[in-house]
Amino acid sequence: MGIGDDGRRRVSSPRISEIVAAELRRQIVNGELADGDLLPRQEVLVDHFNVSLVSLREALRILQTEGLISVRRGNRGGAVVHAPTKASAAFMLGLVLQSGSVRLNDLGAALHAIEPTCVGLAAGRPDRAKTLIPELRKINEAMDAGLADGAVFTKIGRQFHDQIVHGCGNQTMIAVVGTLEALWTGHEQRWAEETAARGEYPSLKDRRAVLNAHLRITDLIEAGDAERARKVATKHLADAQTYVLSGDPEQRIFATPPAPPSGLRGQV
């Protein structure tokens, strides 16, 4: 807003490019434009929105800055849709933390404080026996089968944590904690691959201890014992984070770009 020469307050109207960007953003967020879709050609969009090419390109730049589209060149060029995901949110959060030289143990402390709350919420869900517990059991079985391969064991183990957050039932916690989980997972997976390659991954005994903690947490969630489930989860998180942080206590958070969509679906 501004003040005109006559002293009256003047309200500025949204620019045409912002209106176009808002409509395309709405379609992306609502799923009308899916992740990996290719936006129509610019001349088609100009005609559809009845705007100038300059306004359209400015709208696309807005969406590109927000990470909702990326522009490809060449024969398969055009604007590719990127639906908001935990991975993309984790990347943006990672960039913020990386720019502030935040240490990885700071992220670990946040998860140590928040994730057990998700465990407690999951234990209080009345439908947990039909929805969450079967998924946790499957993951635990896969972890047991993957004990011999450290990197695989870690990858499956991270799915356990992600599934608990996803199954806590609170959508805001799912989005916020899920983003933190995704950011931590990138670091833990890199640690697992590097230590496994050097032959320094934790012993089979240590891996079984991790699996047993997951089994215990699953049992307590199934029993609806939220308090004990939180306590076991809190200890497990502290123990598990020690492995990742032991190699370099001063390591900083780094942002990992999300993987590109596997395919493109043209939209006309």
Legacy VTK file of the C-alpha trace (Angstrom):
# vtk DataFile Version 3.0
C-alpha trace
ASCII
DATASET POLYDATA
POINTS 268 float
0.000 0.000 0.000
1.051 3.611 -0.530
-0.086 7.157 0.115
-1.219 9.208 -2.863
-0.581 12.918 -3.413
-4.035 13.680 -2.015
-3.170 11.940 1.254
-5.514 9.015 0.706
-4.228 5.453 1.148
-3.864 3.620 -2.168
-4.194 -0.177 -2.321
-2.125 -1.852 -5.024
-3.735 -4.634 -7.048
-1.995 -7.953 -7.708
0.035 -7.983 -10.882
-1.238 -10.146 -13.718
1.782 -12.418 -13.357
0.948 -13.002 -9.680
-2.635 -13.921 -10.562
-1.433 -16.440 -13.152
1.150 -17.835 -10.741
-1.517 -18.170 -8.036
-3.810 -20.168 -10.330
-1.041 -22.513 -11.487
0.116 -22.886 -7.875
-3.435 -23.813 -6.861
-3.585 -26.488 -9.553
-0.252 -27.939 -8.437
-1.112 -27.969 -4.735
-4.564 -29.465 -5.396
-3.117 -32.178 -7.608
-4.783 -30.994 -10.813
-1.231 -30.716 -12.146
0.688 -33.759 -10.914
4.332 -34.114 -10.049
6.290 -34.637 -13.272
3.607 -33.178 -15.526
4.796 -30.964 -18.340
2.990 -27.629 -18.489
1.405 -26.662 -21.813
3.531 -24.664 -24.233
3.858 -20.982 -23.423
1.757 -19.911 -26.389
-1.037 -22.200 -25.163
-0.840 -20.737 -21.667
-0.821 -17.190 -23.037
-4.010 -17.937 -24.922
-5.600 -19.784 -21.994
-4.996 -16.999 -19.469
-5.370 -14.212 -22.030
-2.172 -12.519 -20.861
0.993 -11.266 -22.495
4.043 -13.479 -22.926
5.961 -11.172 -20.577
3.394 -11.666 -17.782
3.332 -15.418 -18.308
7.116 -15.721 -18.151
7.172 -13.671 -14.977
4.551 -16.010 -13.476
6.681 -19.021 -14.398
9.722 -17.396 -12.814
7.737 -16.965 -9.586
6.822 -20.652 -9.544
10.386 -21.645 -10.411
11.690 -19.627 -7.465
9.210 -21.444 -5.220
10.470 -24.798 -6.507
7.078 -25.726 -7.974
8.369 -25.947 -11.551
11.681 -26.283 -13.329
12.406 -25.302 -16.909
13.898 -27.862 -19.288
15.628 -27.025 -22.542
15.911 -28.885 -25.805
13.485 -31.130 -27.674
11.734 -32.144 -24.467
11.792 -28.638 -23.115
9.104 -26.892 -21.160
8.141 -26.323 -17.547
8.015 -29.455 -15.390
5.735 -29.539 -12.345
7.168 -30.373 -8.916
4.482 -31.082 -6.339
5.403 -30.100 -2.768
6.960 -33.080 -0.981
8.869 -33.820 2.202
11.998 -34.160 0.073
11.591 -30.743 -1.522
10.720 -29.158 1.828
13.734 -30.875 3.412
15.944 -29.478 0.643
14.745 -25.927 1.253
15.095 -26.344 5.024
18.522 -27.844 4.469
19.580 -24.811 2.463
18.427 -22.502 5.267
20.302 -24.494 7.911
23.351 -24.952 5.693
23.534 -21.207 5.087
23.624 -20.756 8.861
26.365 -23.404 9.290
24.073 -25.373 11.605
25.584 -28.585 12.962
23.967 -31.961 12.362
23.697 -32.564 16.100
21.346 -29.581 16.248
18.973 -31.361 13.854
19.401 -34.548 15.868
18.444 -32.747 19.061
15.274 -31.436 17.414
14.246 -34.923 16.327
15.140 -36.330 19.735
12.725 -33.849 21.294
9.882 -34.132 18.774
9.787 -37.632 17.299
8.839 -39.383 20.577
5.726 -37.190 20.598
4.761 -38.753 17.266
5.318 -42.186 18.831
2.942 -41.293 21.646
0.328 -39.986 19.224
0.615 -43.154 17.161
0.032 -45.261 20.286
-3.166 -43.327 20.916
-4.694 -43.912 17.509
-7.756 -46.170 17.802
-7.145 -47.624 14.330
-3.432 -48.343 14.825
-3.871 -52.128 14.824
-5.365 -52.053 11.322
-3.295 -49.270 9.768
0.072 -48.547 11.366
1.051 -51.788 13.108
0.962 -54.031 9.999
3.238 -51.573 8.162
5.688 -51.441 11.074
5.740 -55.239 11.250
6.577 -55.455 7.541
9.426 -52.985 7.937
10.795 -54.867 10.952
10.722 -58.120 8.991
12.587 -56.442 6.134
15.176 -55.076 8.582
15.705 -58.563 9.966
16.234 -59.890 6.453
18.672 -57.070 5.672
20.877 -57.391 8.756
23.915 -58.447 6.714
24.025 -55.291 4.567
24.634 -52.153 6.610
23.515 -49.614 4.013
20.331 -51.579 3.265
19.665 -52.079 6.976
19.874 -48.326 7.557
17.679 -47.525 4.571
14.931 -49.834 5.805
15.375 -48.594 9.365
14.735 -45.033 8.289
11.456 -46.213 6.759
10.411 -47.322 10.253
10.857 -43.818 11.640
9.133 -42.260 8.654
6.193 -44.653 9.000
5.709 -43.793 12.672
5.639 -40.074 11.886
3.261 -40.685 8.980
1.053 -42.779 11.249
0.852 -40.355 14.173
-2.434 -38.963 12.837
-1.617 -35.250 13.163
-1.184 -33.711 9.728
0.905 -30.772 10.925
3.301 -33.072 12.784
3.470 -35.312 9.731
4.505 -32.386 7.546
6.927 -30.734 9.975
8.552 -33.778 11.560
8.460 -35.622 8.240
10.557 -32.844 6.728
13.094 -33.094 9.558
13.152 -36.883 9.147
13.816 -36.563 5.429
16.706 -34.178 6.065
18.228 -36.462 8.707
17.762 -39.534 6.503
20.003 -38.070 3.801
22.833 -37.675 6.292
22.336 -41.044 7.956
22.215 -42.878 4.635
25.459 -41.278 3.512
27.045 -42.250 6.842
25.840 -45.848 6.391
27.200 -46.150 2.857
30.573 -44.663 3.789
31.076 -46.748 6.938
29.922 -49.926 5.189
32.396 -49.301 2.352
35.224 -48.894 4.894
34.131 -51.959 6.859
33.354 -49.770 9.886
29.579 -50.179 10.033
28.282 -51.180 13.501
28.511 -54.857 14.378
25.803 -57.454 13.883
25.160 -57.302 17.631
24.592 -53.544 17.422
22.265 -53.980 14.455
20.185 -56.520 16.370
19.933 -54.045 19.244
18.498 -51.455 16.831
16.028 -53.993 15.452
15.009 -55.048 18.961
14.326 -51.405 19.830
12.069 -51.126 16.791
10.276 -54.323 17.775
9.776 -53.024 21.316
8.438 -49.679 20.099
6.049 -51.483 17.769
4.753 -53.679 20.592
4.196 -50.684 22.872
2.388 -48.718 20.167
0.180 -51.735 19.500
-0.555 -52.031 23.245
-1.476 -48.359 23.378
1.190 -47.650 26.023
2.049 -44.136 24.872
4.242 -43.212 27.869
6.512 -46.255 27.701
6.624 -46.079 23.916
7.863 -42.482 24.150
10.523 -43.442 26.690
11.850 -46.342 24.619
11.822 -44.200 21.476
13.702 -41.399 23.243
16.495 -43.761 24.315
16.605 -45.440 20.927
16.959 -42.118 19.114
19.805 -41.053 21.401
21.624 -44.356 20.830
21.085 -44.369 17.070
22.187 -40.765 16.600
25.425 -41.479 18.446
26.594 -43.675 15.561
25.960 -41.034 12.914
27.480 -38.186 14.930
30.511 -40.076 16.271
32.558 -39.787 13.095
32.518 -35.985 13.012
30.825 -34.216 15.941
31.319 -30.878 14.181
29.765 -31.880 10.858
27.411 -29.361 9.319
24.029 -29.922 7.721
24.082 -30.052 3.931
21.135 -29.835 1.567
20.516 -32.716 -0.838
18.364 -31.899 -3.887
15.353 -34.206 -4.252
15.514 -36.801 -6.993
13.917 -35.675 -10.282
10.646 -37.332 -11.324
11.130 -40.592 -13.203
8.933 -39.618 -16.100
7.122 -36.720 -17.686
3.474 -36.533 -18.592
2.662 -33.927 -21.196
-0.286 -31.616 -20.600
-1.994 -29.728 -23.422
LINES 1 269
268 0 1 2 3 4 5 6 7 8 9 10 11 12 13 14 15 16 17 18 19 20 21 22 23 24 25 26 27 28 29 30 31 32 33 34 35 36 37 38 39 40 41 42 43 44 45 46 47 48 49 50 51 52 53 54 55 56 57 58 59 60 61 62 63 64 65 66 67 68 69 70 71 72 73 74 75 76 77 78 79 80 81 82 83 84 85 86 87 88 89 90 91 92 93 94 95 96 97 98 99 100 101 102 103 104 105 106 107 108 109 110 111 112 113 114 115 116 117 118 119 120 121 122 123 124 125 126 127 128 129 130 131 132 133 134 135 136 137 138 139 140 141 142 143 144 145 146 147 148 149 150 151 152 153 154 155 156 157 158 159 160 161 162 163 164 165 166 167 168 169 170 171 172 173 174 175 176 177 178 179 180 181 182 183 184 185 186 187 188 189 190 191 192 193 194 195 196 197 198 199 200 201 202 203 204 205 206 207 208 209 210 211 212 213 214 215 216 217 218 219 220 221 222 223 224 225 226 227 228 229 230 231 232 233 234 235 236 237 238 239 240 241 242 243 244 245 246 247 248 249 250 251 252 253 254 255 256 257 258 259 260 261 262 263 264 265 266 267
